[in-house]
Amino acid sequence: MSRDRGSAAVELVLLTPLLVMLLLFVVHVGRSGEGMTAVRHAADQGARAASLVSPARMQAAAQRAVMDDLARSESSCGSPSVTVRTTVSGAVTWVTVRVACFSSTQGLGLLGAGRTELVATSSEVVDRYRGGDR
């Protein structure tokens, strides 16, 4: 029995770094998941805003809606970029908004994780009866 004395302390010392790494990995995955949800929602909001204005103002409306939505959600999304594309198919016009940004890796230096790019795309039918800019 005297030979086992102190073995729990040694096991704890050996397992602690692995447990810390596992915890940091869970934080990284959670942060990326939260960021992806925020980016998807922002793309939806941008597409909806762009579908309600004239083609000349689509980019500005989508940009404003995406930035406002990301700010409201307090997302860890850094340096977002917004692109707007329109597609005409017969009598129907679609607007597609693509939002891309990088998730924050602040506090995760021990993992050695690089920045994760988060990308979401959303499309809406352009409202032909919008009656002008809103």
MDAnalysis code that builds the backbone (N, CA, C; Angstrom):
import MDAnalysis as mda
import numpy as np

u = mda.Universe.empty(402, n_residues=134, atom_resindex=np.repeat(np.arange(134), 3), trajectory=True)
u.add_TopologyAttr("name", ["N", "CA", "C"] * 134)
u.add_TopologyAttr("resid", np.arange(1, 135))
u.add_TopologyAttr("resname", ["MET", "SER", "ARG", "ASP", "ARG", "GLY", "SER", "ALA", "ALA", "VAL", "GLU", "LEU", "VAL", "LEU", "LEU", "THR", "PRO", "LEU", "LEU", "VAL", "MET", "LEU", "LEU", "LEU", "PHE", "VAL", "VAL", "HIS", "VAL", "GLY", "ARG", "SER", "GLY", "GLU", "GLY", "MET", "THR", "ALA", "VAL", "ARG", "HIS", "ALA", "ALA", "ASP", "GLN", "GLY", "ALA", "ARG", "ALA", "ALA", "SER", "LEU", "VAL", "SER", "PRO", "ALA", "ARG", "MET", "GLN", "ALA", "ALA", "ALA", "GLN", "ARG", "ALA", "VAL", "MET", "ASP", "ASP", "LEU", "ALA", "ARG", "SER", "GLU", "SER", "SER", "CYS", "GLY", "SER", "PRO", "SER", "VAL", "THR", "VAL", "ARG", "THR", "THR", "VAL", "SER", "GLY", "ALA", "VAL", "THR", "TRP", "VAL", "THR", "VAL", "ARG", "VAL", "ALA", "CYS", "PHE", "SER", "SER", "THR", "GLN", "GLY", "LEU", "GLY", "LEU", "LEU", "GLY", "ALA", "GLY", "ARG", "THR", "GLU", "LEU", "VAL", "ALA", "THR", "SER", "SER", "GLU", "VAL", "VAL", "ASP", "ARG", "TYR", "ARG", "GLY", "GLY", "ASP", "ARG"])
u.atoms.positions = np.array([
    [0.815, -1.179, 0.000],
    [0.000, 0.000, 0.000],
    [0.868, 1.255, 0.000],
    [2.045, 1.215, 0.588],
    [2.904, 2.388, 0.669],
    [3.477, 2.747, -0.703],
    [3.489, 1.786, -1.632],
    [4.015, 2.072, -2.969],
    [3.049, 2.931, -3.784],
    [1.738, 2.905, -3.474],
    [0.738, 3.677, -4.200],
    [0.609, 5.103, -3.683],
    [1.325, 5.373, -2.639],
    [1.213, 6.687, -2.018],
    [1.714, 7.776, -2.984],
    [0.859, 8.794, -3.241],
    [1.222, 9.889, -4.138],
    [0.897, 9.631, -5.593],
    [0.377, 8.443, -5.923],
    [0.095, 8.149, -7.326],
    [-1.065, 8.987, -7.863],
    [-2.025, 9.322, -7.010],
    [-3.150, 10.155, -7.451],
    [-2.654, 11.545, -7.847],
    [-1.695, 12.085, -7.105],
    [-1.150, 13.403, -7.432],
    [-0.412, 13.359, -8.767],
    [0.324, 12.309, -9.011],
    [1.055, 12.167, -10.279],
    [0.075, 12.038, -11.434],
    [-0.981, 11.248, -11.253],
    [-1.993, 11.098, -12.301],
    [-2.680, 12.418, -12.602],
    [-2.971, 13.179, -11.555],
    [-3.611, 14.469, -11.739],
    [-2.701, 15.435, -12.498],
    [-1.436, 15.431, -12.164],
    [-0.470, 16.299, -12.843],
    [-0.363, 15.923, -14.314],
    [-0.430, 14.638, -14.633],
    [-0.325, 14.202, -16.027],
    [-1.610, 14.469, -16.814],
    [-2.758, 14.395, -16.168],
    [-4.031, 14.559, -16.866],
    [-4.492, 16.018, -16.968],
    [-4.027, 16.891, -16.107],
    [-4.484, 18.278, -16.105],
    [-4.274, 18.984, -17.448],
    [-3.103, 18.891, -18.087],
    [-2.953, 19.559, -19.394],
    [-3.933, 19.035, -20.441],
    [-4.199, 17.745, -20.426],
    [-5.154, 17.190, -21.381],
    [-6.566, 17.704, -21.122],
    [-6.939, 17.810, -19.853],
    [-8.258, 18.327, -19.515],
    [-8.397, 19.800, -19.888],
    [-7.340, 20.574, -19.694],
    [-7.359, 21.983, -20.075],
    [-7.494, 22.115, -21.591],
    [-6.761, 21.300, -22.336],
    [-6.860, 21.327, -23.802],
    [-8.263, 20.943, -24.264],
    [-8.853, 19.947, -23.627],
    [-10.208, 19.534, -23.965],
    [-11.199, 20.668, -23.693],
    [-11.044, 21.336, -22.579],
    [-11.913, 22.461, -22.241],
    [-11.767, 23.593, -23.263],
    [-10.536, 23.918, -23.641],
    [-10.317, 24.962, -24.643],
    [-10.902, 24.571, -25.998],
    [-10.810, 23.295, -26.347],
    [-11.388, 22.821, -27.602],
    [-12.908, 22.985, -27.584],
    [-13.532, 22.656, -26.475],
    [-14.987, 22.820, -26.347],
    [-15.365, 24.289, -26.480],
    [-14.586, 25.181, -25.889],
    [-14.845, 26.618, -26.014],
    [-14.711, 27.049, -27.472],
    [-13.690, 26.557, -28.159],
    [-13.476, 26.890, -29.575],
    [-14.646, 26.425, -30.436],
    [-15.096, 25.206, -30.239],
    [-16.228, 24.671, -31.008],
    [-17.495, 25.463, -30.699],
    [-17.718, 25.782, -29.439],
    [-18.891, 26.563, -29.062],
    [-18.873, 27.948, -29.670],
    [-17.708, 28.576, -29.662],
    [-17.574, 29.915, -30.237],
    [-17.809, 29.875, -31.748],
    [-17.306, 28.850, -32.405],
    [-17.518, 28.724, -33.850],
    [-18.988, 28.462, -34.168],
    [-19.640, 27.633, -33.362],
    [-21.062, 27.363, -33.569],
    [-21.909, 28.597, -33.360],
    [-21.622, 29.350, -32.319],
    [-22.348, 30.594, -32.054],
    [-22.114, 31.586, -33.181],
    [-20.882, 31.661, -33.647],
    [-20.556, 32.571, -34.742],
    [-21.256, 32.188, -36.031],
    [-21.341, 30.887, -36.319],
    [-22.012, 30.428, -37.540],
    [-23.494, 30.756, -37.500],
    [-24.117, 30.581, -36.348],
    [-25.535, 30.925, -36.206],
    [-25.746, 32.419, -36.432],
    [-24.880, 33.231, -35.872],
    [-24.986, 34.685, -36.035],
    [-24.777, 35.095, -37.490],
    [-23.829, 34.457, -38.174],
    [-23.555, 34.787, -39.578],
    [-24.729, 34.375, -40.461],
    [-25.315, 33.216, -40.200],
    [-26.490, 32.784, -40.980],
    [-27.643, 33.767, -40.803],
    [-27.896, 34.165, -39.569],
    [-28.983, 35.102, -39.301],
    [-28.708, 36.452, -39.958],
    [-27.471, 36.901, -39.909],
    [-27.113, 38.169, -40.538],
    [-27.289, 38.096, -42.056],
    [-26.938, 36.970, -42.659],
    [-27.136, 36.806, -44.108],
    [-28.622, 36.834, -44.450],
    [-29.441, 36.194, -43.635],
    [-30.899, 36.233, -43.846],
    [-31.420, 37.659, -43.772],
    [-30.978, 38.404, -42.768],
    [-31.425, 39.785, -42.598],
    [-30.943, 40.665, -43.758],
    [-29.724, 40.437, -44.202],
    [-29.194, 41.203, -45.328],
    [-29.948, 40.930, -46.613],
    [-30.270, 39.662, -46.869],
    [-31.020, 39.309, -48.080],
    [-32.421, 39.908, -48.038],
    [-33.049, 39.855, -46.883],
    [-34.394, 40.430, -46.759],
    [-34.365, 41.939, -46.983],
    [-33.397, 42.626, -46.389],
    [-33.286, 44.079, -46.559],
    [-33.001, 44.435, -48.021],
    [-32.134, 43.672, -48.684],
    [-31.801, 43.956, -50.084],
    [-32.982, 43.697, -51.009],
    [-33.851, 42.758, -50.648],
    [-34.992, 42.439, -51.508],
    [-36.068, 43.516, -51.479],
    [-35.984, 44.426, -50.540],
    [-37.021, 45.445, -50.376],
    [-36.660, 46.810, -50.961],
    [-35.480, 46.939, -51.536],
    [-35.049, 48.231, -52.071],
    [-34.730, 48.095, -53.556],
    [-34.479, 49.238, -54.184],
    [-34.145, 49.232, -55.611],
    [-32.776, 48.581, -55.806],
    [-32.531, 48.061, -57.007],
    [-31.235, 47.405, -57.269],
    [-30.023, 48.285, -56.982],
    [-30.157, 49.578, -57.167],
    [-29.024, 50.484, -56.919],
    [-28.659, 50.562, -55.445],
    [-29.609, 50.273, -54.564],
    [-29.363, 50.404, -53.123],
    [-29.225, 49.061, -52.413],
    [-29.231, 47.959, -53.156],
    [-29.186, 46.634, -52.535],
    [-27.930, 46.408, -51.709],
    [-26.777, 46.761, -52.253],
    [-25.514, 46.533, -51.542],
    [-25.492, 47.294, -50.219],
    [-25.885, 48.559, -50.254],
    [-25.863, 49.379, -49.038],
    [-26.868, 48.869, -48.006],
    [-28.059, 48.484, -48.462],
    [-29.085, 47.989, -47.538],
    [-28.646, 46.679, -46.894],
    [-28.075, 45.779, -47.701],
    [-27.614, 44.498, -47.164],
    [-26.466, 44.708, -46.184],
    [-25.527, 45.562, -46.540],
    [-24.375, 45.842, -45.674],
    [-24.843, 46.382, -44.321],
    [-25.751, 47.352, -44.357],
    [-26.259, 47.950, -43.118],
    [-26.991, 46.920, -42.265],
    [-27.838, 46.102, -42.898],
    [-28.606, 45.098, -42.154],
    [-27.695, 44.049, -41.530],
    [-26.675, 43.621, -42.260],
    [-25.737, 42.608, -41.746],
    [-24.953, 43.174, -40.568],
    [-24.416, 44.380, -40.718],
    [-23.619, 44.975, -39.641],
    [-24.469, 45.216, -38.397],
    [-25.702, 45.702, -38.594],
    [-26.595, 45.926, -37.451],
    [-26.919, 44.624, -36.740],
    [-27.185, 43.573, -37.515],
    [-27.541, 42.288, -36.912],
    [-26.366, 41.678, -36.153],
    [-25.175, 41.747, -36.722],
    [-23.997, 41.208, -36.033],
    [-23.694, 42.003, -34.763],
    [-23.905, 43.310, -34.812],
    [-23.677, 44.134, -33.610],
    [-24.701, 43.809, -32.525],
    [-25.957, 43.619, -32.926],
    [-27.004, 43.283, -31.952],
    [-26.778, 41.924, -31.308],
    [-26.275, 40.980, -32.077],
    [-26.070, 39.630, -31.540],
    [-24.775, 39.523, -30.740],
    [-23.978, 40.584, -30.721],
    [-22.686, 40.585, -30.020],
    [-21.829, 39.394, -30.442],
    [-21.807, 39.162, -31.725],
    [-21.081, 38.028, -32.286],
    [-19.572, 38.216, -32.162],
    [-18.863, 37.100, -32.122],
    [-17.403, 37.139, -32.090],
    [-16.834, 37.163, -33.514],
    [-17.648, 37.569, -34.448],
    [-17.296, 37.608, -35.857],
    [-16.481, 38.865, -36.153],
    [-15.283, 38.691, -36.667],
    [-14.428, 39.832, -36.945],
    [-14.260, 40.077, -38.433],
    [-14.202, 41.326, -38.822],
    [-13.989, 41.766, -40.212],
    [-14.964, 41.122, -41.193],
    [-16.270, 41.331, -41.012],
    [-17.230, 40.715, -41.936],
    [-17.189, 41.365, -43.318],
    [-17.370, 40.544, -44.345],
    [-17.497, 41.053, -45.708],
    [-18.856, 40.620, -46.242],
    [-19.486, 41.504, -46.996],
    [-20.827, 41.265, -47.514],
    [-20.799, 41.438, -49.025],
    [-21.274, 40.429, -49.750],
    [-21.406, 40.546, -51.199],
    [-22.850, 40.281, -51.575],
    [-23.324, 41.026, -52.567],
    [-24.704, 40.921, -53.026],
    [-24.690, 40.584, -54.512],
    [-25.505, 39.609, -54.871],
    [-25.601, 39.190, -56.274],
    [-27.075, 39.044, -56.619],
    [-27.467, 39.514, -57.799],
    [-28.849, 39.330, -58.249],
    [-28.873, 38.341, -59.399],
    [-29.948, 37.572, -59.450],
    [-30.148, 36.581, -60.500],
    [-31.555, 36.747, -61.044],
    [-31.670, 36.822, -62.360],
    [-32.980, 36.938, -62.993],
    [-33.317, 35.614, -63.641],
    [-34.489, 35.089, -63.308],
    [-34.970, 33.835, -63.871],
    [-36.406, 34.052, -64.338],
    [-36.558, 34.362, -65.611],
    [-37.886, 34.669, -66.136],
    [-38.377, 35.979, -65.558],
    [-39.547, 35.947, -64.920],
    [-40.123, 37.152, -64.323],
    [-39.693, 37.333, -62.872],
    [-38.903, 36.404, -62.355],
    [-38.511, 36.437, -60.942],
    [-37.050, 36.874, -60.821],
    [-36.796, 37.803, -59.906],
    [-35.438, 38.253, -59.610],
    [-35.098, 37.849, -58.180],
    [-33.952, 37.208, -58.023],
    [-33.460, 36.772, -56.713],
    [-32.291, 37.650, -56.318],
    [-32.187, 37.909, -55.037],
    [-30.996, 38.566, -54.507],
    [-30.354, 37.586, -53.529],
    [-29.053, 37.400, -53.680],
    [-28.304, 36.487, -52.815],
    [-27.244, 37.287, -52.075],
    [-27.238, 37.131, -50.768],
    [-26.265, 37.829, -49.922],
    [-25.337, 36.794, -49.306],
    [-24.037, 37.047, -49.430],
    [-23.022, 36.165, -48.851],
    [-22.277, 36.956, -47.783],
    [-22.227, 36.392, -46.590],
    [-21.519, 37.025, -45.472],
    [-20.368, 36.109, -45.076],
    [-19.176, 36.670, -44.966],
    [-18.001, 35.907, -44.549],
    [-17.259, 36.697, -43.476],
    [-16.801, 35.995, -42.458],
    [-16.006, 36.635, -41.409],
    [-15.170, 35.564, -40.712],
    [-14.371, 35.992, -39.770],
    [-13.518, 35.073, -39.025],
    [-13.943, 35.056, -37.564],
    [-14.009, 33.854, -36.991],
    [-14.381, 33.751, -35.581],
    [-13.189, 34.134, -34.714],
    [-13.486, 34.618, -33.536],
    [-12.446, 35.056, -32.611],
    [-11.760, 33.849, -31.971],
    [-10.445, 33.923, -31.876],
    [-9.682, 32.881, -31.182],
    [-9.017, 33.453, -29.941],
    [-9.537, 34.574, -29.482],
    [-8.982, 35.218, -28.292],
    [-9.063, 34.281, -27.089],
    [-7.955, 34.107, -26.400],
    [-7.913, 33.250, -25.224],
    [-7.704, 31.778, -25.533],
    [-7.537, 31.428, -26.797],
    [-7.372, 30.027, -27.178],
    [-5.984, 29.751, -27.735],
    [-5.017, 30.542, -27.340],
    [-3.661, 30.399, -27.847],
    [-3.030, 29.048, -27.552],
    [-3.403, 28.433, -26.432],
    [-2.831, 27.125, -26.091],
    [-3.218, 26.043, -27.085],
    [-4.357, 26.217, -27.740],
    [-4.786, 25.225, -28.734],
    [-3.984, 25.326, -30.014],
    [-3.485, 26.507, -30.292],
    [-2.796, 26.712, -31.556],
    [-3.782, 26.771, -32.710],
    [-5.048, 27.037, -32.404],
    [-6.079, 27.087, -33.431],
    [-5.969, 28.369, -34.219],
    [-6.011, 28.233, -35.529],
    [-6.023, 29.411, -36.387],
    [-7.422, 29.995, -36.465],
    [-7.537, 31.104, -37.153],
    [-8.848, 31.714, -37.314],
    [-9.728, 30.817, -38.183],
    [-10.975, 30.715, -37.818],
    [-11.931, 29.909, -38.573],
    [-12.807, 30.839, -39.387],
    [-12.847, 30.623, -40.703],
    [-13.704, 31.460, -41.546],
    [-15.133, 30.923, -41.496],
    [-16.055, 31.822, -41.240],
    [-17.470, 31.488, -41.194],
    [-18.135, 32.134, -42.400],
    [-18.851, 31.333, -43.200],
    [-19.487, 31.827, -44.411],
    [-20.930, 31.362, -44.439],
    [-21.833, 32.285, -44.760],
    [-23.251, 31.941, -44.907],
    [-23.815, 32.694, -46.100],
    [-24.760, 32.061, -46.773],
    [-25.417, 32.647, -47.931],
    [-26.913, 32.539, -47.749],
    [-27.625, 33.574, -48.157],
    [-29.081, 33.563, -48.071],
    [-29.648, 34.250, -49.304],
    [-30.769, 33.731, -49.799],
    [-31.418, 34.292, -50.984],
    [-32.859, 34.668, -50.684],
    [-33.321, 35.711, -51.347],
    [-34.714, 36.175, -51.232],
    [-35.186, 36.584, -52.615],
    [-36.483, 36.435, -52.856],
    [-37.082, 36.933, -54.082],
    [-37.258, 38.439, -53.928],
    [-36.853, 39.190, -54.950],
    [-36.991, 40.639, -54.902],
    [-38.472, 40.983, -55.001],
    [-38.924, 41.834, -54.104],
    [-40.330, 42.229, -54.026],
    [-40.625, 43.236, -55.135],
    [-41.308, 42.809, -56.171],
    [-41.574, 43.686, -57.308],
    [-42.665, 44.709, -56.992],
    [-43.413, 44.485, -55.947],
    [-44.496, 45.399, -55.574],
    [-44.115, 46.268, -54.361],
    [-42.871, 46.498, -54.172],
    [-42.422, 47.210, -52.982],
    [-42.821, 48.680, -53.001],
    [-43.174, 49.224, -54.135],
    [-43.630, 50.610, -54.196],
    [-42.548, 51.618, -53.933],
    [-41.328, 51.311, -54.272],
    [-40.218, 52.230, -54.057],
    [-39.369, 51.797, -52.871],
    [-38.399, 52.624, -52.571],
    [-37.474, 52.309, -51.469],
    [-38.142, 52.494, -50.136],
    [-37.794, 51.605, -49.202],
    [-38.320, 51.714, -47.850],
    [-37.183, 51.935, -46.900],
])
